[in-house]
Amino acid sequence: MHCPFCHNPDSRVVDTRIADDGASIRRRRECTACKKRFTTLETSSFQVVKRSGVVEPFSRNKVVAGVLRACQGRPVTDDQLAVLAQQVEEQLRSTGVSNVSSEEVGKAILPFLRELDEIAYLRFASVYRAFNSLEDFEAAIATLRGRAQEQAKPKRTRSKKRAREDAPTLLDD
Ligand SMILES: [Zn+2]
């Protein structure tokens, strides 16, 4: 990057700091020509595209905010939600893409929330997947029961049945 003062293309790094809990790196640079110092910030580009088309940086806080209502009155701690948000971010980043839709964020939340609290999961899924009948709830509960039984049983081949996951709404603002 060019020096912001004299536009000289060369600078040397005088200090490097990890910022934002490892999410970014801040470098203090000195221009080799005019000797003035400036700071650069490096982050891995990772953005969420909302349904409105607005693009914004991925935010763990928004993930937490998105599931908070579903967790109301449930024995879920702030720490657990922070871990969930981190898991969701790691999961999404591991796909290697730099943009995800808010739908994909919601979809990534579901399995982690299911592990955390089944009631919160059902609430979140009912909004996110737009449940509109009792049958939708029954199907989701049947899936949860099935999982519980599978986990209780000694190891057998697991059916990889995944419920349809679409029609998000929760994370869209
Ligand atoms: Zn300069």
Residues whose N, C-alpha, C, O or C-beta is under 5 A from the ligand:
A	BS01	ZN	C3 F5 C6 H7 N8 C31 A33 C34 K35
